[in-house]
């Protein structure tokens, strides 16, 4: 089946079609003239101005044609001019300042990436990057930790879910987009930095010294637990669907007909590639819708399952919490709405918008919102989240196996003695 590569945030379609110039629209040309005038006033009449004007025009074409809602290109250029005129002491190139300002004015998930940032972002899709090893999102204007990655510098330093990163080496992160903040946090492998953390119920800011290292985020964990197959999916990248397939083969090889059911743990999973989420959901379905997306009130993308449930209809329990978002909600929503799985845990985050990645001719890229989606033919969960069939909330400092044990008990399967015992420690 042809699969469209889409990203949630968090999530990505790579398009390399040639730029289609605007028709000679006087309003557009006038807006671009204002941009050029502001550019010359600040930087002088340099050769780069014509190049950057063309890059801005290319970006406007993309956004004008593909953004989830109708936009006014003239107003977007005004935002780009604001970026040029800002008094920032940033060493960023003029086109980066302009496009950062323009794209961030659309919504909190839309951004421009310079060629260097874009390359790092693409590398992340393969599940490996150099950094502190923390999954983050911009929530209510704060750079918020979803979860530290297992074995990462962030985990070892004691960074926790819901921590807010306020400063890097004393420089505030406030006012930056998610992409800008992520780029700012990156650095060479082995380099040291000090993060300032604001934590719930802690009055004094926490300062932590961390060393950047190569981090593998493709860690789909799986194991046989009694007669249950347990899968932990921390995020969705290009390797995730293959790893889930490996897990299911492992369960079938080791348990065969004794496999009672499967637990899919997507707590604190912030999302990732929609393509990967579709392929994961498809491994548990025989038919039916997985997701559908609308742009400006019209359906523009949809994926249905192909026949081939890899565990032959055995029951599935999906573990979610408030940190489960985006692509994780596609998988959970598709399986729940197709009556293929139950959701166990907390109401999910509720991010039902998709972002698409577009190449620019300068080597950079745009990521912006192109659709609002539903999963499994159900109602939109954007802003509301998915409602669990079985509510369960983890208790602070409880044994990490305890919620898994409760999910297994809800499956009516037989977990290992160790896991089953953890359910009694609540």
C-alpha positions as CSV (number, residue, x, y, z in Angstrom):
1,X,0.0,0.0,0.0
2,X,1.2,3.5,-0.8
3,X,1.8,5.3,2.5
4,X,2.1,9.0,2.7
5,X,4.9,10.1,5.0
6,X,3.4,12.7,7.4
7,X,4.6,14.2,10.6
8,X,2.8,15.3,13.8
9,X,5.0,17.4,15.6
10,X,6.1,16.4,16.5
11,X,5.7,14.4,11.9
12,X,6.5,14.5,8.0
13,X,5.8,14.5,4.3
14,X,8.9,15.4,2.3
15,X,7.9,17.2,-0.9
16,X,10.5,18.3,-3.4
17,X,8.3,19.7,-6.2
18,X,9.6,22.8,-7.9
19,X,8.4,26.1,-6.6
20,X,5.4,27.4,-8.3
21,X,5.6,31.2,-8.4
22,X,2.7,33.4,-7.5
23,X,0.8,34.9,-10.3
24,X,1.6,38.6,-10.5
25,X,-0.7,39.6,-7.6
26,X,-0.2,43.2,-6.8
27,X,-0.9,42.7,-3.1
28,X,1.7,39.9,-2.9
29,X,4.3,41.8,-5.0
30,X,3.7,44.9,-2.8
31,X,4.2,42.8,0.3
32,X,7.4,41.3,-1.0
33,X,8.5,44.9,-1.9
34,X,8.0,45.9,1.7
35,X,10.1,42.9,2.8
36,X,12.9,43.9,0.4
37,X,12.8,47.6,1.5
38,X,13.0,46.5,5.2
39,X,15.9,44.2,4.3
40,X,17.9,46.9,2.6
41,X,17.2,49.4,5.4
42,X,18.8,47.1,7.9
43,X,21.5,45.3,6.0
44,X,22.2,47.5,2.9
45,X,21.8,46.7,-0.7
46,X,23.5,43.3,-0.8
47,X,23.3,40.5,-3.4
48,X,21.6,38.2,-0.9
49,X,18.4,40.3,-0.8
50,X,17.1,38.9,-4.1
51,X,18.0,35.4,-3.1
52,X,16.2,35.8,0.2
53,X,13.2,37.4,-1.4
54,X,12.8,34.3,-3.6
55,X,13.1,32.0,-0.6
56,X,10.4,34.0,1.2
57,X,8.2,33.8,-1.9
58,X,8.7,30.1,-2.1
59,X,7.7,29.7,1.5
60,X,4.6,31.8,1.0
61,X,3.5,29.5,-1.9
62,X,3.8,26.5,0.3
63,X,1.9,28.0,3.2
64,X,-0.7,29.7,1.0
65,X,-1.5,26.5,-0.8
66,X,-1.2,24.0,2.1
67,X,-1.9,25.5,5.5
68,X,-4.8,24.0,7.3
69,X,-6.8,27.3,7.1
70,X,-7.0,30.2,4.7
71,X,-4.2,32.7,5.2
72,X,-3.4,36.3,4.2
73,X,0.0,36.2,2.5
74,X,0.4,40.0,3.0
75,X,0.0,39.6,6.8
76,X,2.5,36.8,6.8
77,X,5.0,39.0,5.0
78,X,4.4,41.7,7.6
79,X,5.4,39.2,10.3
80,X,8.5,38.4,8.3
81,X,9.3,42.1,8.2
82,X,8.9,42.3,12.0
83,X,11.5,39.5,12.3
84,X,13.9,41.5,10.2
85,X,13.3,44.6,12.3
86,X,13.6,42.9,15.6
87,X,16.3,44.1,18.0
88,X,17.6,40.6,18.6
89,X,21.3,40.2,19.1
90,X,21.0,36.8,17.3
91,X,23.6,35.9,14.8
92,X,21.0,34.2,12.6
93,X,20.9,35.0,9.0
94,X,18.3,37.6,7.9
95,X,16.1,35.0,6.1
96,X,16.1,32.9,9.2
97,X,14.9,35.8,11.4
98,X,12.2,36.6,8.9
99,X,10.9,33.1,8.4
100,X,11.1,32.3,12.1
101,X,8.8,35.2,12.8
102,X,6.5,34.5,9.9
103,X,6.0,30.7,10.6
104,X,5.6,31.1,14.4
105,X,2.8,33.5,13.7
106,X,0.7,30.7,12.2
107,X,0.5,28.4,15.3
108,X,2.8,26.9,18.0
109,X,3.5,23.8,15.9
110,X,4.7,25.6,12.7
111,X,8.3,26.6,12.2
112,X,11.2,27.3,9.8
113,X,14.4,25.3,10.0
114,X,17.7,26.6,8.6
115,X,19.7,24.1,6.5
116,X,21.7,23.0,9.5
117,X,18.6,22.6,11.7
118,X,16.8,20.8,8.9
119,X,19.5,18.2,8.5
120,X,19.5,17.5,12.2
121,X,15.7,17.2,12.2
122,X,15.8,14.7,9.4
123,X,18.4,12.7,11.2
124,X,16.1,12.5,14.2
125,X,13.6,10.6,12.0
126,X,16.0,7.8,11.9
127,X,15.9,7.6,15.7
128,X,19.3,9.0,16.7
129,X,20.6,12.4,17.6
130,X,23.2,14.1,19.8
131,X,21.7,15.9,22.8
132,X,20.5,15.6,26.4
133,X,18.0,12.8,25.7
134,X,14.7,14.4,26.7
135,X,11.3,14.4,24.9
136,X,9.9,17.9,25.0
137,X,6.9,19.9,23.8
138,X,5.9,23.5,24.0
139,X,2.9,23.6,26.3
140,X,1.3,26.9,27.3
141,X,4.5,28.7,26.1
142,X,6.8,26.6,28.3
143,X,9.3,24.1,27.1
144,X,7.9,21.1,29.0
145,X,9.5,17.7,29.5
146,X,7.3,14.8,28.4
147,X,9.8,12.2,29.5
148,X,13.6,11.7,29.7
149,X,14.8,8.9,27.3
150,X,16.0,5.8,29.0
151,X,19.7,5.8,29.7
152,X,20.2,9.4,28.5
153,X,22.1,12.2,30.3
154,X,18.7,13.7,31.1
155,X,17.5,10.6,32.9
156,X,20.8,10.2,34.8
157,X,20.7,13.8,35.9
158,X,17.2,13.3,37.4
159,X,15.1,15.3,34.9
160,X,11.4,14.4,35.4
161,X,8.2,14.5,33.4
162,X,6.4,17.9,33.6
163,X,9.7,19.7,34.4
164,X,9.9,23.0,32.6
165,X,13.3,23.9,31.0
166,X,13.7,27.7,31.5
167,X,17.4,28.4,30.7
168,X,20.4,26.9,29.0
169,X,23.7,28.2,30.4
170,X,21.8,31.1,31.9
171,X,20.1,32.1,28.6
172,X,16.3,32.1,28.8
173,X,14.3,29.9,26.5
174,X,11.1,32.0,26.8
175,X,9.8,33.4,23.5
176,X,11.3,30.6,21.3
177,X,9.4,28.2,19.2
178,X,9.8,24.5,19.8
179,X,12.1,24.1,16.8
180,X,14.2,27.1,17.9
181,X,14.4,25.8,21.5
182,X,15.4,22.3,20.3
183,X,18.1,23.8,18.0
184,X,19.4,25.9,20.8
185,X,19.7,22.9,23.1
186,X,21.7,20.9,20.7
187,X,25.5,21.0,20.6
188,X,28.6,18.8,19.8
189,X,28.8,15.4,21.4
190,X,30.7,15.6,24.7
191,X,29.9,19.3,25.3
192,X,28.7,20.4,28.7
193,X,25.8,22.7,29.5
194,X,23.7,23.8,32.5
195,X,20.0,23.5,32.3
196,X,17.7,25.5,34.7
197,X,14.6,23.6,35.6
198,X,11.3,24.7,37.1
199,X,9.6,21.8,38.9
200,X,6.1,21.4,40.4
201,X,6.0,22.0,44.2
202,X,9.7,23.1,44.2
203,X,10.1,26.8,44.9
204,X,13.8,27.2,44.0
205,X,14.9,26.7,40.3
206,X,17.0,23.5,39.9
207,X,20.3,23.8,38.0
208,X,21.7,20.6,36.4
209,X,25.0,20.1,34.5
210,X,24.7,17.6,31.6
211,X,27.0,16.4,28.9
212,X,25.5,15.9,25.4
213,X,25.8,12.4,23.9
214,X,24.5,10.4,21.0
215,X,21.0,9.2,22.0
216,X,19.0,6.3,20.4
217,X,15.3,7.1,20.5
218,X,14.3,4.0,18.5
219,X,14.0,1.9,21.6
220,X,10.8,-0.1,21.2
221,X,11.0,-2.4,24.2
222,X,9.2,-5.7,24.3
223,X,9.1,-8.9,26.3
224,X,7.0,-11.9,27.1
225,X,5.4,-11.5,30.5
226,X,3.6,-14.6,31.5
227,X,1.2,-15.3,28.7
228,X,1.1,-11.6,27.7
229,X,3.2,-9.8,25.1
230,X,4.3,-6.3,26.4
231,X,5.4,-3.6,24.0
232,X,6.6,-0.1,25.1
233,X,6.5,2.5,22.2
234,X,8.2,5.8,23.4
235,X,7.8,7.6,20.0
236,X,7.2,7.0,16.3
237,X,10.1,7.2,13.9
238,X,11.2,5.3,10.8
239,X,12.2,2.3,12.8
240,X,9.2,1.9,15.0
241,X,6.9,-0.2,12.8
242,X,9.6,-2.7,12.1
243,X,10.4,-3.0,15.7
244,X,6.8,-3.7,16.6
245,X,6.7,-6.3,13.9
246,X,9.8,-7.9,15.5
247,X,8.0,-7.9,18.9
248,X,4.9,-9.6,17.5
249,X,7.1,-12.3,15.8
250,X,8.8,-12.8,19.2
251,X,5.5,-13.3,21.0
252,X,4.2,-15.7,18.4
253,X,7.5,-17.7,18.3
254,X,7.7,-17.9,22.1
255,X,4.0,-18.3,23.1
256,X,2.3,-19.5,19.9
257,X,-1.3,-20.3,20.7
258,X,-0.7,-19.6,24.4
259,X,-0.5,-15.9,23.7
260,X,-3.4,-14.5,25.8
261,X,-3.2,-10.8,24.8
262,X,-0.9,-7.8,24.2
263,X,-0.3,-4.6,26.2
264,X,0.8,-1.6,24.1
265,X,2.3,1.0,26.5
266,X,2.3,4.5,25.0
267,X,2.4,6.5,28.1
268,X,4.4,9.8,27.6
269,X,4.6,9.1,23.9
270,X,4.4,12.6,22.3
271,X,3.9,11.2,18.8
272,X,6.1,11.3,15.7
273,X,5.7,10.0,12.1
274,X,2.1,9.4,11.1
275,X,3.3,6.9,8.5
276,X,4.9,4.9,11.3
277,X,1.7,5.1,13.4
278,X,-0.4,3.9,10.5
279,X,1.9,0.9,10.0
280,X,1.8,0.0,13.6
281,X,-2.0,0.2,13.8
282,X,-2.3,-1.8,10.6
283,X,-0.5,-4.8,12.2
284,X,-3.5,-5.3,14.6
285,X,-6.4,-4.7,12.1
286,X,-8.1,-6.6,9.3
287,X,-10.0,-3.7,7.9
288,X,-11.4,-0.2,8.6
289,X,-10.2,3.3,8.8
290,X,-7.0,4.2,10.6
291,X,-7.0,7.9,10.2
292,X,-8.4,10.7,8.0
293,X,-7.3,14.3,7.7
294,X,-9.1,17.4,6.5
295,X,-7.7,20.7,5.1
296,X,-9.9,23.7,4.9
297,X,-13.0,21.6,5.4
298,X,-12.1,19.0,2.7
299,X,-10.7,15.5,3.2
300,X,-7.3,15.3,1.7
301,X,-5.7,12.2,3.2
302,X,-6.9,8.9,4.6
303,X,-5.5,5.5,5.4
304,X,-7.4,2.2,5.8
305,X,-6.1,-1.1,7.2
306,X,-5.0,-3.9,5.0
307,X,-6.0,-7.5,5.9
308,X,-3.6,-9.2,8.2
309,X,-4.0,-9.0,12.0
310,X,-0.6,-10.3,13.3
311,X,-2.1,-11.6,16.6
312,X,-5.3,-13.1,15.2
313,X,-7.8,-11.1,17.2
314,X,-6.3,-11.6,20.6
315,X,-7.3,-8.8,23.1
316,X,-5.2,-5.6,23.3
317,X,-4.9,-3.2,26.2
318,X,-3.4,0.2,25.3
319,X,-1.8,2.2,28.1
320,X,-2.1,6.0,27.8
321,X,-1.7,9.0,30.1
322,X,-1.8,12.8,29.7
323,X,1.6,12.8,28.0
324,X,0.3,10.6,25.2
325,X,-0.3,12.7,22.1
326,X,-0.5,12.9,18.3
327,X,0.7,9.8,16.5
328,X,0.2,7.8,19.7
329,X,-3.5,8.9,19.7
330,X,-3.8,7.8,16.1
331,X,-2.9,4.3,17.0
332,X,-5.0,4.2,20.2
333,X,-8.0,6.0,18.6
334,X,-7.9,3.7,15.5
335,X,-7.9,0.5,17.6
336,X,-10.4,1.8,20.1
337,X,-12.9,3.1,17.5
338,X,-12.6,-0.1,15.5
339,X,-13.4,-2.1,18.7
340,X,-10.0,-3.8,18.4
341,X,-8.5,-2.6,21.7
342,X,-9.4,-0.9,25.0
343,X,-7.6,2.1,26.4
344,X,-6.3,1.8,30.0
345,X,-5.1,4.7,32.1
346,X,-5.7,8.4,31.7
347,X,-7.3,10.7,29.2
348,X,-4.7,11.5,26.5
349,X,-3.3,14.9,25.6
350,X,-5.5,15.7,22.6
351,X,-3.4,16.8,19.7
352,X,-5.4,16.2,16.6
353,X,-3.5,18.4,14.1
354,X,-0.8,17.2,11.7
355,X,2.3,19.0,10.5
356,X,3.9,18.4,7.1
357,X,7.5,19.0,6.2
358,X,8.5,20.8,3.0
359,X,11.9,21.2,1.5
360,X,13.1,24.7,0.4
361,X,15.5,25.5,-2.3
362,X,18.1,26.9,0.1
363,X,18.4,23.5,1.9
364,X,16.2,24.5,4.8
365,X,12.7,23.3,5.5
366,X,9.2,24.4,6.6
367,X,7.1,22.4,9.1
368,X,3.5,23.7,9.4
369,X,0.0,22.5,10.2
370,X,-1.7,21.1,7.1
371,X,-4.6,19.1,8.6
372,X,-6.9,18.2,11.4
373,X,-7.5,14.5,11.8
374,X,-9.6,11.8,13.3
375,X,-8.7,8.1,14.0
376,X,-10.6,5.0,13.3
377,X,-13.7,6.8,12.0
378,X,-14.3,8.4,15.4
379,X,-14.9,12.0,16.4
380,X,-12.1,14.5,16.6
381,X,-10.0,14.3,19.8
382,X,-8.2,17.6,19.2
383,X,-8.2,19.6,22.4
384,X,-10.1,16.9,24.3
385,X,-8.0,13.7,24.1
386,X,-9.1,10.0,24.1
387,X,-11.2,8.7,26.9
388,X,-10.0,5.5,28.5
389,X,-12.3,2.5,28.7
390,X,-10.7,1.7,32.0
391,X,-9.5,4.6,34.1
392,X,-6.3,4.1,36.1
393,X,-3.8,6.7,37.5
394,X,-0.3,5.9,38.5
395,X,0.6,6.5,42.1
396,X,3.8,8.6,42.7
397,X,6.8,6.4,43.6
398,X,4.9,3.1,43.0
399,X,6.7,0.1,41.5
400,X,7.0,0.8,37.8
401,X,5.5,-2.7,37.1
402,X,2.4,-1.9,39.1
403,X,0.3,-0.1,36.4
404,X,1.4,-2.7,33.9
405,X,0.2,-5.4,36.2
406,X,-3.2,-3.7,36.6
407,X,-3.4,-3.4,32.8
408,X,-2.6,-7.1,32.5
409,X,-5.3,-8.0,35.1
410,X,-7.8,-6.0,33.0
411,X,-6.9,-8.2,30.1
412,X,-7.8,-11.2,32.2
413,X,-4.4,-12.8,31.3
414,X,-1.7,-14.4,33.5
415,X,1.3,-12.2,34.0
416,X,4.6,-13.3,35.4
417,X,4.7,-13.7,39.2
418,X,7.0,-10.7,39.5
419,X,4.7,-8.4,37.5
420,X,1.5,-9.7,39.1
421,X,3.0,-9.1,42.6
422,X,3.6,-5.5,41.7
423,X,-0.1,-4.9,41.4
424,X,-0.4,-5.6,45.1
425,X,2.0,-2.8,46.0
426,X,-0.3,0.1,45.3
